[in-house]
Amino acid sequence: PTVLAYMNNSNADVLSLTTTPQTLVNYNSSGNVVLPFDATLGTITANIDGIYDFNFVGNFAFTGITSTRAIYIDVYNETDTASVFRFTGSIPRDADELGIAFTIPASISGTTVTSIHISASANIDVTLEGVSYGVTSKNVR
């Protein structure tokens, strides 16, 4: 059987990103089959041993400038307080939007609370134009 949880469309319209990661919170649409989640805190709990896909899709808008920058998206293990995976979205000079999408598989043992952390290579205000974070089992034991 497949177990899953998802959260969509974060309510945070504008985020002021810095080099310090912050958790994406306050999702306004969510659902699950077995896996617990907290849309307000932005967490999904993998509580059955197995292999899971961690999925993220985000579209970000910002003011273009004449230098390059980057947005970092981390799948974060709140239980172990460590990043499981970091995706770097490179922003070319003069760009005013960026889309990021990835799926990363990981093996989970025990109860693991996960979230999405976001940061940037330099201070930047971004408008979230749509965000989705989900966890889906591939093989649970």
C-alpha positions in Angstrom: 0.0 0.0 0.0 1.0 3.6 -0.5 1.1 6.1 2.3 1.4 9.8 1.7 0.9 13.4 2.9 1.0 16.7 0.9 0.7 20.4 1.5 0.2 23.0 -1.2 0.2 26.8 -1.8 2.0 28.3 1.2 0.1 31.3 2.5 3.4 33.3 3.0 3.0 35.7 0.0 6.4 37.4 0.4 9.4 35.9 2.1 12.6 37.9 3.0 15.3 35.3 2.3 18.7 35.4 3.9 21.6 32.9 4.2 19.8 31.6 7.3 17.3 28.8 6.4 13.7 29.3 7.4 10.9 26.7 7.3 8.0 27.1 4.8 4.9 27.2 6.9 1.1 27.9 6.8 0.1 25.8 3.8 -3.5 26.4 2.9 -4.3 23.0 1.2 -3.3 19.6 2.4 -4.2 16.0 2.7 -2.9 12.5 3.6 -3.3 8.8 3.6 -1.9 7.5 7.0 1.2 9.9 7.2 0.6 12.7 9.8 1.2 16.3 8.8 0.9 19.8 10.2 0.1 22.4 7.5 0.6 25.3 10.0 4.1 24.2 11.0 4.9 22.9 7.5 5.8 19.3 8.7 5.2 15.8 7.4 6.0 12.8 9.6 7.2 9.6 8.0 6.3 7.1 10.8 6.6 3.8 9.0 10.0 2.3 8.1 10.6 2.3 4.4 11.7 4.2 1.3 10.0 7.4 0.5 10.0 10.0 -2.3 10.2 13.6 -1.0 8.7 15.9 -3.7 8.9 19.7 -4.0 7.6 22.1 -6.6 7.9 25.9 -6.2 7.6 29.0 -8.3 9.2 32.2 -7.1 9.1 35.8 -8.3 11.5 38.6 -7.3 13.1 41.8 -8.7 15.8 41.2 -11.3 19.3 42.6 -10.7 22.5 42.6 -12.7 24.2 39.8 -10.7 23.6 36.1 -10.2 22.0 34.7 -7.0 20.8 31.4 -5.8 17.8 30.0 -3.8 18.4 26.9 -1.7 15.7 24.4 -0.9 16.4 21.8 1.8 14.4 18.7 2.6 15.0 19.0 6.4 14.9 16.3 9.0 13.4 18.1 12.0 14.0 14.9 14.2 17.8 14.9 13.6 18.0 18.6 12.9 19.9 18.1 9.6 19.4 18.6 5.9 18.6 15.4 4.0 19.0 17.0 0.6 19.7 20.5 -0.8 18.7 21.7 -4.2 20.3 24.9 -5.5 18.2 27.0 -7.9 20.6 29.3 -9.8 19.1 32.7 -10.6 20.7 34.3 -13.7 21.3 38.0 -13.9 18.3 40.1 -14.7 15.9 37.1 -14.1 12.7 37.9 -12.2 11.3 34.4 -11.6 12.5 30.9 -10.9 10.8 27.5 -10.9 12.2 24.6 -8.8 11.0 21.0 -8.9 12.7 17.9 -7.6 12.1 14.4 -6.1 14.6 12.8 -3.8 14.3 9.2 -2.5 15.4 8.4 1.0 15.2 5.5 3.4 13.4 6.2 6.7 13.7 4.2 9.9 11.6 5.1 12.9 9.6 8.3 13.2 11.0 11.2 11.2 9.5 14.7 11.0 10.4 16.5 7.8 9.9 20.0 6.4 11.1 22.3 3.7 13.7 25.0 4.5 14.5 27.9 2.2 17.4 30.3 2.1 19.4 32.3 -0.5 23.0 33.2 -1.3 22.2 36.9 -0.6 19.2 38.8 0.9 16.3 38.7 -1.5 12.5 39.2 -1.2 10.6 36.5 -3.0 6.9 36.1 -3.8 5.7 32.6 -3.6 3.5 31.9 -6.6 2.8 28.3 -5.7 4.5 25.8 -3.6 3.9 22.1 -3.0 5.6 19.6 -0.6 4.7 16.0 -0.4 6.0 12.7 0.9 5.0 9.4 -0.8 6.0 5.9 0.1 7.8 3.7 -2.4 8.2 0.6 -0.2 7.1 0.5 3.4 7.8 -2.4 5.8 
